[in-house]
Amino acid sequence: MKYVLRYYRPYCPYIILILLLLFGQAMCELALPGYMSDIINNGIVATDMEYIKRTGIIMAGVSAAAVVCSAGGSFFAARVSAKSSRDVRKALFEKVTSFSAAELEEFSTASLITRSTNDVQMVQQATVMILRLACFAPIMGIGAVIRALETSLSLSWTIGLALLVILCIMAVSFFLILPKFQVLQKKLDRLNLIMKERLTGILVIRAFTTEKEEERNFDTANRELTKINMFVNRAMSFMMPALMFVMNAVSVLIIWAGAHLIESRELMIGDMLAYLQYAMHVIMSFLFITMIFIMIPRAAVSAQRIGRVLQVESSVNDPENPVNPGEPEGLVEFEKVSFAYPDAQEKTIDGVSFTAEPGKTTAVIGGTGAGKSTLIGLIPRFYDVTEGRILIDGRDIREISQHRLREMIGYIPQKGMLFSGTIGSNLRYGKEDATDEELREAAETAQAMEFIEEKEHGFEEEVSQGGTNVSGGQKQRLSIARALVKRPKIYIFDDSFSALDFKTDKALREALGKKVGDSTIIIVAQRINTILDADQILVMEEGRLVGKGTHMQLMEDCSVYREIALSQLSEEELERGRS
């Protein structure tokens, strides 16, 4: 909770102003029944029209002041809640973008979306209600009780009876409703997760014709959420008519008891009507407090979920005094590097050492689960090494700020990711001021110009969310072009050629050799064709480096590499060392 409350501190002056406005509104509304009583007792009974006019003008002024205070309180309460929620959403987004891969795996994507939208909205609604009603209701309730007792002690038992009944209704409602709020948010997380996975994997679902089964899974989650929602809403909807019944019953009770007191001349008509209004203020105040107590626990659950994200510290952090390596050369060194995922019992990478030099291509190959992608993911510090160290130009990467480190690296993931916008905006993602000539040059190197020129608007062609309006190979080539526009000194290709046909693969590698030949190139690959010409090939098996050398050297010395190679190419092709 404290992680959310800190975002309200800048708005303390507004909150104080809201309290003053609400106090003024309460005082004005509490004064009105007294003036009404005076008009009835001293004006109407005595037929003093001058007194009625004079008191009426005062009542109009007090009412106008109450309206101004109410409008001002509502305005500033809405302003505080909207701006504080904006700050919380911004903090959540910045926090999530600072997470390492370890923290991103701790929270599901669906849960993070729910926390950033639904939970923040719930806190925002509660903030408005707390600022508007939680401050106003106690002032009004306490003030109304005092004024009612001043008006007539003989009728005080009616308010006491009403409060007792209201408290019983509140206690029963809280006992039934509060435990359901946390369940409600978890069910919402589950529904969002199913929705996201099914939309992302819609092609797989269609390919296996499992639409009906997925519909049943979604329907089950949807019904569970609906069941909880309906229970909560029914319980809450019962409270309002119950409280309104209490309010009307108390009104009848006051009029009945008051009539007997008026008959015995112990109470005046105006005082009874004023007491009736004070009683209504008391009951309405408790009604507001009931609404607040229902909203606050649910908002507290949302605030705790938000705070859970905000309080997580990333396992990958910048050093206190980061060094600036200056213009990088691109020399990458692994010194006995080991890595284990959080809570894992075994190491994913175990004692790997190698050097990737500028102007040369280093390839990484191995079977599925050998640790190839994890190995190269340690270079941009998606994770931090467990043992050993990684050096760039002789400096430990943990001594360099993450921003500066990643500026030196052009990373192309295994699955190409494009953002909604245009082809040009996607290529400029790493370098906003890139010229059209730089875009064209990068696209030509990535073998993407052919299909870009076929587009009606060229580089201004729209790209849909996730790049769904381009093929897998086109998406991959655009991802490579995006990294080339950045012109880093270190290129990391995480199986980025897998979606390309052999002809495009070969043409792209040849173009890379000409354009970025002075950079350090590290390639993770599944296909032997892609890495035959590499200056150094690293063979991974179960997280260990079991072979290192050129293609011809490994064919002679490394049985694991030879087995992979023979499973893909003929002996004649392998002997030539060419595809």
C-alpha positions in Angstrom: 0.0 0.0 0.0 2.8 2.4 0.9 4.3 2.1 -2.6 1.0 3.5 -4.0 0.5 6.2 -1.3 3.8 7.9 -2.1 2.3 9.1 -5.4 -0.3 11.1 -3.5 2.3 13.2 -1.6 2.7 15.9 -4.3 -1.1 16.5 -4.1 -1.2 17.1 -0.3 -2.1 20.9 -0.8 -5.0 19.9 -3.0 -6.1 17.3 -0.4 -6.1 20.0 2.4 -8.1 22.3 0.2 -10.6 19.5 -0.4 -11.0 18.9 3.3 -11.6 22.6 3.9 -14.2 22.7 1.1 -16.0 19.6 2.4 -16.0 21.0 5.9 -17.6 24.2 4.6 -20.2 22.2 2.7 -21.0 20.1 5.8 -21.4 23.3 8.0 -23.6 24.9 5.4 -25.9 21.8 5.1 -26.1 21.4 8.8 -27.1 25.1 9.2 -30.1 24.8 6.8 -32.4 22.7 9.0 -32.0 25.2 11.8 -33.0 28.1 9.5 -36.0 26.1 8.3 -37.0 25.4 11.9 -36.8 29.1 12.7 -38.9 30.0 9.7 -41.6 27.5 10.8 -41.5 28.3 14.5 -41.0 32.1 14.3 -42.2 33.0 10.9 -45.1 30.9 9.8 -46.6 30.4 13.2 -46.3 34.1 14.0 -47.1 35.1 10.4 -44.0 37.4 10.2 -43.4 37.7 6.5 -40.4 40.0 6.9 -38.7 37.4 9.1 -39.5 34.7 6.5 -38.0 36.8 3.7 -34.9 37.7 5.7 -34.2 34.1 6.8 -35.0 32.8 3.3 -32.3 35.1 1.8 -29.8 33.8 4.4 -30.8 30.2 3.5 -30.3 30.9 -0.2 -26.8 32.3 0.5 -25.9 29.3 2.6 -27.2 26.9 -0.1 -25.2 28.7 -2.7 -22.1 28.4 -0.5 -22.8 24.7 -0.1 -23.1 24.2 -3.9 -19.7 26.1 -4.4 -18.0 24.0 -1.8 -19.5 20.8 -3.1 -18.5 21.6 -6.7 -15.0 22.6 -5.7 -14.5 19.5 -3.6 -15.6 17.3 -6.4 -13.4 19.1 -9.0 -10.3 18.8 -6.9 -11.0 15.2 -5.8 -11.3 14.2 -9.5 -8.2 16.1 -10.3 -6.1 14.4 -7.6 -7.4 10.9 -8.4 -6.8 11.3 -12.1 -3.3 12.8 -11.8 -2.2 10.3 -9.1 -3.5 7.4 -11.2 -1.5 8.8 -14.1 1.6 8.8 -12.0 1.0 5.3 -10.8 0.5 4.0 -14.4 3.7 5.8 -15.4 5.6 4.3 -12.5 4.3 0.8 -13.3 5.3 1.1 -17.0 8.8 2.4 -16.1 9.2 -0.3 -13.5 8.1 -3.1 -15.9 10.4 -1.8 -18.6 13.3 -1.8 -16.1 12.7 -5.5 -15.2 15.2 -8.1 -16.3 13.9 -11.3 -17.9 13.8 -12.9 -14.4 11.2 -10.4 -13.1 9.2 -10.5 -16.3 8.8 -14.3 -15.8 7.6 -13.8 -12.2 4.5 -11.9 -13.3 2.5 -13.0 -16.3 1.8 -10.6 -19.1 -1.9 -10.8 -18.5 -1.4 -10.0 -14.8 0.7 -7.0 -15.6 -1.9 -5.7 -18.0 -4.6 -6.1 -15.4 -2.5 -4.4 -12.7 -1.8 -1.5 -15.0 -5.4 -1.0 -16.1 -8.1 -2.5 -14.0 -6.3 -2.3 -10.6 -5.2 1.3 -11.2 -8.8 2.2 -12.2 -10.1 0.6 -9.0 -7.7 2.7 -6.9 -8.7 5.8 -8.9 -12.4 5.2 -8.2 -11.6 4.6 -4.5 -9.6 7.8 -4.3 -12.4 9.9 -5.6 -14.8 8.3 -3.1 -12.4 8.6 -0.2 -11.6 12.3 -0.9 -15.2 13.1 -1.6 -17.1 11.0 0.9 -14.7 9.6 3.5 -13.9 13.2 4.7 -17.4 14.6 4.3 -19.4 11.7 5.8 -17.8 11.7 9.3 -18.0 15.5 9.5 -21.7 15.5 8.4 -22.6 12.5 10.6 -21.0 13.8 13.8 -22.3 17.3 13.3 -25.8 16.0 12.5 -25.8 13.9 15.7 -24.8 16.9 17.8 -27.4 19.2 16.2 -30.1 16.5 16.6 -29.4 16.1 20.3 -29.5 19.8 20.7 -32.8 19.9 19.0 -34.5 17.1 20.9 -33.2 14.6 23.4 -36.5 12.9 23.5 -36.2 11.6 20.0 -32.5 10.5 20.2 -33.5 6.8 20.6 -34.7 6.8 17.0 -31.2 7.6 15.6 -29.6 5.1 18.0 -32.0 2.3 16.7 -31.4 3.3 13.1 -27.6 3.1 13.6 -27.8 -0.3 15.3 -29.8 -1.7 12.4 -27.4 -0.1 9.8 -24.3 -1.5 11.6 -25.8 -5.0 11.6 -26.5 -4.8 7.8 -22.9 -3.5 7.3 -21.4 -6.3 9.4 -23.3 -9.1 7.5 -22.4 -7.5 4.1 -18.7 -7.2 4.9 -18.5 -10.8 6.1 -20.0 -12.0 2.8 -18.4 -9.6 0.3 -14.8 -8.8 1.4 -13.3 -12.3 0.9 -14.6 -12.3 -2.6 -12.6 -9.2 -3.8 -9.2 -10.9 -4.0 -10.8 -13.9 -5.7 -12.4 -11.5 -8.2 -9.0 -10.0 -9.3 -7.4 -13.5 -9.7 -10.3 -14.6 -11.9 -9.9 -11.5 -14.0 -6.2 -12.2 -14.3 -7.1 -15.7 -15.5 -9.6 -14.5 -18.0 -7.1 -12.0 -19.4 -4.5 -14.7 -19.7 -6.8 -17.1 -21.6 -7.9 -14.2 -23.9 -4.3 -13.2 -24.6 -3.0 -16.7 -25.2 -5.9 -17.6 -27.5 -5.6 -14.5 -29.6 -1.8 -14.9 -29.9 -2.1 -18.6 -30.8 -5.2 -18.3 -33.0 -3.4 -19.8 -36.0 -2.3 -22.8 -34.0 -5.8 -23.3 -32.7 -7.3 -23.2 -36.2 -4.6 -25.6 -37.5 -5.5 -28.2 -34.9 -9.2 -27.4 -35.1 -9.6 -27.0 -31.3 -11.8 -23.9 -31.5 -14.7 -25.6 -29.6 -12.4 -26.8 -26.8 -10.9 -23.3 -26.5 -14.4 -21.8 -26.4 -15.2 -24.1 -23.6 -12.1 -23.1 -21.7 -12.9 -19.4 -22.1 -16.5 -20.0 -21.2 -15.5 -21.8 -18.0 -13.2 -18.9 -16.9 -15.8 -16.3 -18.0 -18.6 -18.1 -16.0 -16.4 -18.3 -12.9 -15.7 -14.5 -13.1 -19.4 -13.8 -13.8 -20.4 -15.9 -10.8 -18.1 -14.0 -8.4 -19.2 -10.7 -9.9 -22.9 -11.5 -9.6 -22.5 -12.6 -6.0 -20.7 -9.3 -5.1 -23.1 -7.2 -7.1 -26.2 -8.9 -5.6 -24.9 -8.5 -2.1 -24.1 -4.9 -2.7 -27.4 -4.2 -4.4 -29.2 -5.7 -1.4 -27.6 -3.1 0.9 -29.0 0.0 -0.9 -32.7 -1.0 -0.6 -32.1 -2.2 2.9 -30.6 1.1 4.0 -33.3 3.0 2.1 -35.9 1.0 4.0 -34.2 1.9 7.3 -34.1 5.5 6.3 -37.9 5.6 5.4 -38.8 3.6 8.5 -36.9 6.0 10.7 -38.7 8.9 9.0 -42.1 7.4 9.9 -40.9 6.6 13.4 -39.7 10.2 14.0 -42.9 11.7 12.7 -45.0 9.3 14.8 -42.9 9.9 18.0 -42.6 13.6 17.2 -46.4 14.0 16.7 -47.0 12.8 20.3 -44.4 15.2 21.6 -46.0 18.1 19.6 -49.4 17.1 21.0 -48.0 17.3 24.5 -46.3 20.6 23.7 -42.9 19.2 24.4 -41.7 19.8 20.8 -42.4 22.4 18.1 -43.3 21.5 14.5 -40.2 23.2 13.1 -37.9 21.4 15.6 -39.4 18.0 14.6 -38.8 18.7 10.9 -35.2 19.9 11.7 -34.6 16.7 13.7 -36.0 14.6 10.8 -33.4 16.2 8.5 -30.6 15.7 10.9 -31.6 12.1 11.2 -31.5 11.7 7.5 -28.0 13.3 7.4 -26.8 10.8 10.0 -28.3 7.9 8.1 -26.9 9.2 4.7 -23.5 9.6 6.3 -23.5 6.0 7.4 -24.7 5.0 4.0 -21.7 6.8 2.5 -19.4 5.2 5.0 -20.8 1.8 4.1 -20.1 2.5 0.4 -16.5 3.5 1.3 -15.9 0.4 3.4 -17.1 -1.7 0.5 -14.8 0.1 -2.0 -11.7 0.4 0.2 -11.0 -3.3 0.7 -11.3 -4.0 -3.0 -9.1 -1.0 -3.8 -6.7 -2.2 -1.1 -6.4 -5.5 -2.9 -5.7 -3.6 -6.1 -3.2 -1.3 -4.4 -1.3 -4.4 -2.9 -1.1 -5.9 -6.4 0.3 -2.7 -7.8 2.6 -2.3 -4.9 3.8 -5.9 -5.4 5.1 -4.8 -8.9 6.5 -1.5 -7.7 8.4 -3.0 -4.8 10.2 -5.7 -6.8 13.8 -4.8 -7.4 15.4 -5.8 -10.7 18.1 -8.4 -10.4 20.0 -6.5 -13.1 21.0 -3.0 -11.9 23.3 -0.3 -13.0 26.5 0.3 -10.9 26.6 3.3 -8.6 29.4 4.8 -10.6 29.2 3.4 -14.1 32.2 3.7 -16.4 32.0 5.2 -19.9 34.0 2.9 -22.2 34.1 5.5 -24.9 34.1 4.4 -28.5 33.8 0.6 -28.4 35.9 -1.8 -30.5 33.6 -4.7 -29.9 35.9 -7.3 -28.3 33.7 -9.8 -26.3 35.2 -12.1 -23.8 33.6 -14.8 -21.7 35.6 -15.9 -18.7 34.4 -19.1 -17.1 30.8 -17.9 -17.3 28.1 -19.9 -15.5 24.4 -19.1 -15.1 21.4 -20.6 -13.4 17.8 -19.4 -13.6 16.3 -18.2 -10.3 15.3 -21.2 -8.1 16.8 -23.6 -10.6 18.6 -26.6 -9.2 21.0 -26.9 -12.1 23.1 -24.5 -14.1 21.9 -23.6 -17.6 25.4 -22.4 -18.6 28.4 -24.0 -17.0 31.9 -22.6 -17.2 31.9 -21.2 -20.7 34.9 -19.3 -22.0 35.6 -17.9 -25.4 36.5 -14.7 -27.2 34.6 -13.0 -30.1 36.8 -10.6 -31.9 35.9 -7.6 -34.1 35.9 -8.2 -37.8 35.1 -11.9 -37.2 32.0 -14.0 -37.0 31.4 -16.3 -34.0 28.6 -18.8 -34.4 26.9 -20.8 -31.7 25.2 -24.1 -32.4 23.8 -27.0 -30.5 20.7 -29.1 -29.9 17.4 -27.8 -28.5 17.8 -26.7 -24.8 21.6 -26.6 -25.1 21.6 -23.0 -23.7 22.5 -21.1 -26.9 20.0 -18.3 -26.5 20.6 -18.0 -22.8 24.3 -17.7 -23.5 24.1 -14.7 -25.8 21.3 -13.2 -23.7 23.9 -12.6 -21.0 25.8 -10.1 -23.2 23.1 -7.4 -23.2 22.4 -8.3 -19.5 18.9 -9.7 -19.9 20.2 -11.8 -17.0 23.4 -11.4 -14.9 25.9 -14.2 -14.8 26.0 -16.4 -11.7 29.7 -17.0 -11.9 32.5 -15.7 -14.0 32.3 -12.5 -16.0 31.7 -11.1 -19.5 34.0 -8.4 -20.8 33.6 -5.9 -23.6 36.9 -4.3 -24.6 38.4 -5.5 -21.3 35.7 -4.1 -19.1 33.2 -6.1 -17.1 29.7 -5.4 -18.5 28.4 -5.0 -15.0 30.6 -1.8 -14.7 28.8 -0.2 -17.6 25.3 1.3 -17.5 22.6 -0.9 -19.1 21.7 2.0 -21.5 25.3 2.4 -22.7 25.9 -1.3 -22.9 22.9 -1.9 -25.1 23.8 1.1 -27.3 26.9 -0.9 -28.3 24.8 -4.0 -29.2 22.5 -4.7 -32.1 20.3 -7.6 -30.9 18.0 -9.4 -33.3 15.8 -11.9 -31.4 14.7 -15.3 -32.7 11.1 -14.1 -33.1 11.0 -10.8 -35.0 8.9 -8.2 -33.3 7.5 -5.2 -35.1 5.5 -2.3 -33.6 2.4 -0.7 -35.0 3.4 2.2 -37.2 5.2 2.3 -40.5 8.1 0.4 -41.9 10.2 3.5 -41.5 9.3 4.1 -37.9 10.2 0.5 -37.1 13.6 0.8 -38.7 14.3 4.1 -36.9 13.4 2.5 -33.5 17.1 2.4 -32.5 18.1 5.6 -34.2 15.3 8.2 -34.5 17.4 10.6 -36.6 18.3 8.0 -39.2 18.1 9.4 -42.8 16.1 7.9 -45.6 19.5 6.9 -47.2 20.5 5.0 -44.0 17.1 3.2 -44.0 17.6 2.2 -47.6 21.1 1.0 -47.1 20.1 -1.1 -44.1 17.1 -2.6 -45.9 19.3 -3.5 -48.9 21.8 -5.3 -46.7 19.0 -7.1 -44.9 17.5 -8.1 -48.4 14.3 -6.3 -47.5 14.2 -3.6 -50.3 12.6 -6.0 -52.8 9.4 -6.4 -50.9 9.5 -2.8 -49.5 9.5 -1.4 -53.1 6.5 -3.6 -53.9 4.5 -1.8 -51.2 2.4 1.1 -52.4 3.9 3.5 -49.9 7.4 2.1 -49.5 8.9 3.0 -46.2 5.7 4.7 -45.2 3.6 1.5 -45.5 1.6 0.8 -42.4 2.7 -2.0 -40.1 -0.1 -3.5 -38.1 0.2 -4.5 -34.4 2.9 -7.2 -34.0 3.7 -7.0 -37.8 0.8 -9.4 -38.6 0.5 -7.9 -42.2 4.0 -9.1 -43.2 5.3 -12.6 -43.5 7.6 -14.3 -41.1 10.6 -13.9 -43.4 9.8 -10.2 -44.1 9.4 -9.5 -40.4 12.8 -11.1 -39.7 14.5 -9.1 -42.4 13.0 -5.9 -41.1 14.2 -6.8 -37.6 17.7 -7.3 -39.0 17.5 -4.0 -40.9 16.4 -2.2 -37.7 19.6 -3.4 -36.0 21.7 -2.4 -39.0 20.3 1.2 -38.9 21.6 1.5 -35.4 25.2 0.7 -36.6 26.5 -0.9 -33.3 29.9 -2.5 -32.9 28.4 -5.9 -31.7 25.7 -7.8 -33.6 23.9 -10.6 -31.9 21.7 -12.8 -34.2 19.6 -15.2 -32.1 18.6 -17.7 -34.7 17.5 -14.8 -36.8 17.9 -16.5 -40.2 15.6 -19.4 -39.5 12.6 -17.8 -41.2 14.7 -17.1 -44.4 15.0 -19.4 -47.4 18.5 -20.6 -48.2 19.0 -18.2 -51.1 18.1 -15.1 -49.0 20.1 -16.4 -46.1 23.2 -16.7 -48.2 22.7 -13.3 -49.8 22.1 -11.6 -46.5 25.3 -13.1 -44.9 27.4 -12.0 -47.8 26.0 -8.5 -47.6 26.6 -8.4 -43.9 30.2 -9.4 -44.4 30.7 -6.4 -46.7 28.7 -3.8 -44.7 29.6 -4.7 -41.1 32.8 -6.7 -41.6 34.6 -4.6 -39.0 32.0 -5.4 -36.2 31.8 -8.4 -33.9 29.1 -10.7 -35.2 27.7 -13.5 -33.0 25.2 -15.8 -34.6 23.0 -18.5 -32.9 21.9 -20.9 -35.6 20.2 -24.2 -36.1 21.2 -24.6 -39.7 24.7 -25.7 -40.6 24.5 -23.7 -43.9 24.3 -20.4 -41.9 27.5 -20.9 -40.0 29.8 -22.8 -42.4 31.9 -19.7 -43.2 32.1 -18.5 -39.5 35.6 -17.7 -38.2 34.8 -19.5 -35.0 32.0 -22.0 -34.2 31.0 -22.8 -30.6 29.2 -26.1 -30.0 27.0 -26.2 -26.9 25.6 -29.3 -25.2 23.6 -29.2 -21.9 25.0 -25.7 -21.1 28.7 -26.7 -21.7 31.0 -25.7 -24.4 32.0 -29.1 -26.0 33.7 -27.8 -29.2 35.3 -24.6 -30.6 36.9 -24.0 -33.9 36.2 -23.7 -37.6 33.8 -25.9 -39.5 36.6 -28.2 -40.8 38.3 -28.4 -37.4 35.0 -29.4 -35.7 34.2 -32.0 -38.3 37.4 -33.8 -37.3 37.5 -33.1 -33.5 33.9 -32.7 -32.3 31.5 -35.6 -32.5 28.5 -33.5 -31.4 29.1 -31.0 -34.3 29.7 -33.8 -36.8 26.4 -35.5 -35.8 24.5 -32.2 -36.2 26.1 -31.5 -39.6 25.6 -35.0 -41.0 21.9 -34.8 -40.0 21.5 -31.7 -42.3 24.0 -32.0 -45.2 25.6 -34.7 -47.2 29.2 -35.7 -46.6 30.2 -34.2 -50.0 28.7 -30.8 -49.1 30.4 -30.9 -45.7 33.8 -31.8 -47.1 33.6 -28.8 -49.4 32.8 -26.7 -46.3 30.1 -25.0 -48.4 26.3 -25.4 -48.8 
